[in-house]
Amino acid sequence: YFAKTASILKTDTESKSVLVEATDLEEYISKHQIKYVEIFDENTPSPDIPYLESAGYSSVIIGQNFAKESNIKAGDKVEVYLPTYGMYTTLIVRAVALNEGIFGSTADMNILVDFDAVGNQGQVNAVYINFTDEALFEKYEALFETYFPSVECKEGNSYSEVVGIVTNNTLLFSIALIF
């Protein structure tokens, strides 16, 4: 699963349009074989920040062609505009990957980051499920609490609440027409 967003990546010399692909990076790497051309480690020559001090930065993985065209190497700091934060966030290039899989894009603009890098500020996720039997709600509420403890499961807008909202909006509309 991916959250994809078009964005801008800034380096010291230029800005480029990119497609930020956020996923659970650890899980993605464990399930997909990524062939690396460069990896940022303690032996990386002249990184923007020493390897031991880089733990506070989120990681980004970029493709080989994109790295070459943008003059970026493993260990470089880049800034990516993230709409979830409404600002630029500094990331460390942890690896440069061979142009395969998501890095094989002909547009050469894909960058891969972890969900932690993009955050979720300002985002609200809601799923409404309409049950034909009220007993099903209790059954699935218990299952969600067991298997998805971070998910809040509660009754959505009831019929009477929706009718109240519509009535209030209609009343406001009528008042506006009178004025």
Short mmCIF file of the C-alpha atoms (twelve columns), coordinates in Angstrom:
data_MODEL
# 
_entry.id   MODEL 
# 
loop_
_atom_site.group_PDB 
_atom_site.id 
_atom_site.type_symbol 
_atom_site.label_atom_id 
_atom_site.label_alt_id 
_atom_site.label_comp_id 
_atom_site.label_asym_id 
_atom_site.label_seq_id 
_atom_site.Cartn_x 
_atom_site.Cartn_y 
_atom_site.Cartn_z 
_atom_site.pdbx_PDB_model_num 
ATOM 1   C CA . TYR A 1   0.000   0.000  0.000   1 
ATOM 2   C CA . PHE A 2   1.207   3.416  -0.928  1 
ATOM 3   C CA . ALA A 3   0.276   7.022  -0.353  1 
ATOM 4   C CA . LYS A 4   1.344   8.873  -3.478  1 
ATOM 5   C CA . THR A 5   1.610   12.596 -3.880  1 
ATOM 6   C CA . ALA A 6   3.197   14.871 -6.447  1 
ATOM 7   C CA . SER A 7   5.680   17.212 -4.849  1 
ATOM 8   C CA . ILE A 8   8.910   19.175 -5.203  1 
ATOM 9   C CA . LEU A 9   12.400  18.038 -4.210  1 
ATOM 10  C CA . LYS A 10  15.016  20.716 -3.562  1 
ATOM 11  C CA . THR A 11  18.761  20.236 -3.567  1 
ATOM 12  C CA . ASP A 12  21.483  22.857 -3.123  1 
ATOM 13  C CA . THR A 13  21.370  23.660 -6.832  1 
ATOM 14  C CA . GLU A 14  17.854  22.998 -8.165  1 
ATOM 15  C CA . SER A 15  14.252  22.003 -7.584  1 
ATOM 16  C CA . LYS A 16  12.525  19.104 -9.350  1 
ATOM 17  C CA . SER A 17  9.023   17.710 -9.514  1 
ATOM 18  C CA . VAL A 18  8.823   14.285 -7.907  1 
ATOM 19  C CA . LEU A 19  6.302   11.601 -7.104  1 
ATOM 20  C CA . VAL A 20  6.601   10.844 -3.398  1 
ATOM 21  C CA . GLU A 21  5.615   7.239  -2.734  1 
ATOM 22  C CA . ALA A 22  5.178   6.642  0.987   1 
ATOM 23  C CA . THR A 23  4.838   3.141  2.374   1 
ATOM 24  C CA . ASP A 24  5.909   1.046  5.331   1 
ATOM 25  C CA . LEU A 25  9.496   1.099  4.118   1 
ATOM 26  C CA . GLU A 26  10.722  -1.742 6.327   1 
ATOM 27  C CA . GLU A 27  7.903   -4.030 5.163   1 
ATOM 28  C CA . TYR A 28  8.352   -3.000 1.516   1 
ATOM 29  C CA . ILE A 29  12.081  -3.741 1.584   1 
ATOM 30  C CA . SER A 30  11.478  -7.118 3.243   1 
ATOM 31  C CA . LYS A 31  9.033   -8.141 0.483   1 
ATOM 32  C CA . HIS A 32  10.769  -6.651 -2.567  1 
ATOM 33  C CA . GLN A 33  14.305  -7.135 -3.697  1 
ATOM 34  C CA . ILE A 34  15.776  -3.707 -4.337  1 
ATOM 35  C CA . LYS A 35  19.163  -3.662 -6.008  1 
ATOM 36  C CA . TYR A 36  21.187  -0.778 -4.636  1 
ATOM 37  C CA . VAL A 37  23.828  1.159  -6.518  1 
ATOM 38  C CA . GLU A 38  24.822  3.207  -3.430  1 
ATOM 39  C CA . ILE A 39  23.987  2.858  0.268   1 
ATOM 40  C CA . PHE A 40  24.585  5.504  2.925   1 
ATOM 41  C CA . ASP A 41  26.699  4.023  5.711   1 
ATOM 42  C CA . GLU A 42  29.672  4.925  7.884   1 
ATOM 43  C CA . ASN A 43  32.006  4.471  4.875   1 
ATOM 44  C CA . THR A 44  30.164  6.889  2.562   1 
ATOM 45  C CA . PRO A 45  32.624  9.542  1.367   1 
ATOM 46  C CA . SER A 46  31.775  13.175 2.237   1 
ATOM 47  C CA . PRO A 47  28.108  12.863 3.258   1 
ATOM 48  C CA . ASP A 48  26.122  15.993 4.134   1 
ATOM 49  C CA . ILE A 49  25.863  14.718 7.702   1 
ATOM 50  C CA . PRO A 50  27.935  12.077 9.488   1 
ATOM 51  C CA . TYR A 51  26.291  8.648  9.442   1 
ATOM 52  C CA . LEU A 52  26.146  8.401  13.253  1 
ATOM 53  C CA . GLU A 53  24.268  11.717 13.444  1 
ATOM 54  C CA . SER A 54  21.744  10.881 10.712  1 
ATOM 55  C CA . ALA A 55  19.284  8.915  12.860  1 
ATOM 56  C CA . GLY A 56  17.045  11.955 13.336  1 
ATOM 57  C CA . TYR A 57  16.346  12.250 9.611   1 
ATOM 58  C CA . SER A 58  13.786  10.270 7.655   1 
ATOM 59  C CA . SER A 59  15.104  8.184  4.783   1 
ATOM 60  C CA . VAL A 60  14.465  8.481  1.084   1 
ATOM 61  C CA . ILE A 61  15.416  6.017  -1.646  1 
ATOM 62  C CA . ILE A 62  15.801  7.332  -5.190  1 
ATOM 63  C CA . GLY A 63  16.458  5.773  -8.580  1 
ATOM 64  C CA . GLN A 64  19.845  5.728  -10.284 1 
ATOM 65  C CA . ASN A 65  18.867  7.893  -13.275 1 
ATOM 66  C CA . PHE A 66  17.138  10.452 -11.064 1 
ATOM 67  C CA . ALA A 67  20.216  10.595 -8.820  1 
ATOM 68  C CA . LYS A 68  22.523  11.061 -11.792 1 
ATOM 69  C CA . GLU A 69  20.370  13.762 -13.422 1 
ATOM 70  C CA . SER A 70  19.974  15.624 -10.132 1 
ATOM 71  C CA . ASN A 71  23.580  15.152 -9.011  1 
ATOM 72  C CA . ILE A 72  22.437  13.428 -5.798  1 
ATOM 73  C CA . LYS A 73  24.299  10.640 -4.030  1 
ATOM 74  C CA . ALA A 74  23.718  8.479  -0.962  1 
ATOM 75  C CA . GLY A 75  24.303  10.561 2.161   1 
ATOM 76  C CA . ASP A 76  22.981  13.811 0.659   1 
ATOM 77  C CA . LYS A 77  20.309  15.849 2.401   1 
ATOM 78  C CA . VAL A 78  17.356  16.838 0.245   1 
ATOM 79  C CA . GLU A 79  14.260  18.857 1.016   1 
ATOM 80  C CA . VAL A 80  10.853  17.629 -0.104  1 
ATOM 81  C CA . TYR A 81  7.670   19.663 0.118   1 
ATOM 82  C CA . LEU A 82  5.082   17.572 1.966   1 
ATOM 83  C CA . PRO A 83  1.493   18.774 1.767   1 
ATOM 84  C CA . THR A 84  0.644   16.890 4.972   1 
ATOM 85  C CA . TYR A 85  2.966   19.248 6.850   1 
ATOM 86  C CA . GLY A 86  2.499   22.223 4.511   1 
ATOM 87  C CA . MET A 87  6.254   22.790 4.407   1 
ATOM 88  C CA . TYR A 88  9.564   21.368 3.257   1 
ATOM 89  C CA . THR A 89  10.992  18.440 5.211   1 
ATOM 90  C CA . THR A 90  14.672  17.503 5.201   1 
ATOM 91  C CA . LEU A 91  15.351  13.874 4.280   1 
ATOM 92  C CA . ILE A 92  18.552  11.842 3.962   1 
ATOM 93  C CA . VAL A 93  19.193  9.808  0.823   1 
ATOM 94  C CA . ARG A 94  19.759  6.370  2.381   1 
ATOM 95  C CA . ALA A 95  20.147  4.580  -0.932  1 
ATOM 96  C CA . VAL A 96  20.271  4.939  -4.671  1 
ATOM 97  C CA . ALA A 97  18.510  2.028  -6.352  1 
ATOM 98  C CA . LEU A 98  18.893  0.410  -9.749  1 
ATOM 99  C CA . ASN A 99  16.211  1.558  -12.185 1 
ATOM 100 C CA . GLU A 100 13.840  -1.353 -11.600 1 
ATOM 101 C CA . GLY A 101 10.356  -1.673 -10.118 1 
ATOM 102 C CA . ILE A 102 8.992   1.667  -8.978  1 
ATOM 103 C CA . PHE A 103 12.325  3.253  -9.892  1 
ATOM 104 C CA . GLY A 104 11.964  2.065  -13.497 1 
ATOM 105 C CA . SER A 105 9.508   4.871  -14.285 1 
ATOM 106 C CA . THR A 106 10.121  6.556  -17.623 1 
ATOM 107 C CA . ALA A 107 9.388   9.878  -15.924 1 
ATOM 108 C CA . ASP A 108 12.347  9.243  -13.601 1 
ATOM 109 C CA . MET A 109 10.837  11.107 -10.690 1 
ATOM 110 C CA . ASN A 110 9.822   8.480  -8.122  1 
ATOM 111 C CA . ILE A 111 11.172  8.694  -4.606  1 
ATOM 112 C CA . LEU A 112 10.348  6.176  -1.886  1 
ATOM 113 C CA . VAL A 113 9.908   7.236  1.738   1 
ATOM 114 C CA . ASP A 114 8.465   5.783  4.920   1 
ATOM 115 C CA . PHE A 115 5.017   6.822  6.170   1 
ATOM 116 C CA . ASP A 116 6.770   8.428  9.144   1 
ATOM 117 C CA . ALA A 117 8.392   10.944 6.799   1 
ATOM 118 C CA . VAL A 118 5.134   12.238 5.346   1 
ATOM 119 C CA . GLY A 119 3.097   12.326 8.548   1 
ATOM 120 C CA . ASN A 120 -0.660  12.528 8.642   1 
ATOM 121 C CA . GLN A 121 -1.314  15.998 10.004  1 
ATOM 122 C CA . GLY A 122 -4.505  17.454 8.685   1 
ATOM 123 C CA . GLN A 123 -5.755  14.147 7.335   1 
ATOM 124 C CA . VAL A 124 -8.900  12.507 8.609   1 
ATOM 125 C CA . ASN A 125 -9.714  8.999  7.518   1 
ATOM 126 C CA . ALA A 126 -13.194 7.656  7.988   1 
ATOM 127 C CA . VAL A 127 -15.001 4.620  6.683   1 
ATOM 128 C CA . TYR A 128 -18.749 4.350  6.928   1 
ATOM 129 C CA . ILE A 129 -20.238 0.858  6.917   1 
ATOM 130 C CA . ASN A 130 -24.013 0.479  6.858   1 
ATOM 131 C CA . PHE A 131 -25.092 -2.734 8.629   1 
ATOM 132 C CA . THR A 132 -28.477 -4.315 7.886   1 
ATOM 133 C CA . ASP A 133 -28.504 -5.882 11.351  1 
ATOM 134 C CA . GLU A 134 -27.518 -3.949 14.490  1 
ATOM 135 C CA . ALA A 135 -25.932 -7.098 15.969  1 
ATOM 136 C CA . LEU A 136 -23.343 -7.008 13.205  1 
ATOM 137 C CA . PHE A 137 -22.071 -3.657 14.493  1 
ATOM 138 C CA . GLU A 138 -21.230 -5.137 17.900  1 
ATOM 139 C CA . LYS A 139 -19.575 -8.166 16.291  1 
ATOM 140 C CA . TYR A 140 -17.358 -6.097 13.983  1 
ATOM 141 C CA . GLU A 141 -16.667 -3.482 16.640  1 
ATOM 142 C CA . ALA A 142 -15.155 -6.271 18.798  1 
ATOM 143 C CA . LEU A 143 -13.140 -7.596 15.837  1 
ATOM 144 C CA . PHE A 144 -11.776 -4.127 15.024  1 
ATOM 145 C CA . GLU A 145 -10.762 -3.589 18.653  1 
ATOM 146 C CA . THR A 146 -8.940  -6.944 18.627  1 
ATOM 147 C CA . TYR A 147 -7.176  -6.754 15.271  1 
ATOM 148 C CA . PHE A 148 -6.882  -2.985 14.771  1 
ATOM 149 C CA . PRO A 149 -6.412  -1.463 18.235  1 
ATOM 150 C CA . SER A 150 -5.536  1.962  16.810  1 
ATOM 151 C CA . VAL A 151 -8.827  2.164  14.894  1 
ATOM 152 C CA . GLU A 152 -11.700 3.895  16.642  1 
ATOM 153 C CA . CYS A 153 -14.996 2.207  15.884  1 
ATOM 154 C CA . LYS A 154 -18.204 4.065  16.702  1 
ATOM 155 C CA . GLU A 155 -21.634 4.841  15.329  1 
ATOM 156 C CA . GLY A 156 -21.569 7.339  12.469  1 
ATOM 157 C CA . ASN A 157 -24.183 9.997  11.927  1 
ATOM 158 C CA . SER A 158 -27.541 8.612  12.936  1 
ATOM 159 C CA . TYR A 159 -30.650 9.321  10.871  1 
ATOM 160 C CA . SER A 160 -31.974 11.857 13.381  1 
ATOM 161 C CA . GLU A 161 -28.627 13.739 13.420  1 
ATOM 162 C CA . VAL A 162 -28.589 13.925 9.619   1 
ATOM 163 C CA . VAL A 163 -32.193 15.185 9.518   1 
ATOM 164 C CA . GLY A 164 -31.260 17.816 12.136  1 
ATOM 165 C CA . ILE A 165 -28.287 18.993 10.045  1 
ATOM 166 C CA . VAL A 166 -30.431 19.212 6.897   1 
ATOM 167 C CA . THR A 167 -33.155 21.108 8.780   1 
ATOM 168 C CA . ASN A 168 -30.649 23.617 10.170  1 
ATOM 169 C CA . ASN A 169 -29.055 24.128 6.754   1 
ATOM 170 C CA . THR A 170 -32.485 24.588 5.141   1 
ATOM 171 C CA . LEU A 171 -33.421 27.118 7.820   1 
ATOM 172 C CA . LEU A 172 -30.174 29.051 7.257   1 
ATOM 173 C CA . PHE A 173 -30.773 28.998 3.503   1 
ATOM 174 C CA . SER A 174 -34.332 30.336 4.014   1 
ATOM 175 C CA . ILE A 175 -33.058 33.149 6.247   1 
ATOM 176 C CA . ALA A 176 -30.422 34.031 3.652   1 
ATOM 177 C CA . LEU A 177 -33.079 34.198 0.914   1 
ATOM 178 C CA . ILE A 178 -35.252 36.487 3.038   1 
ATOM 179 C CA . PHE A 179 -32.357 38.931 3.503   1 
# 
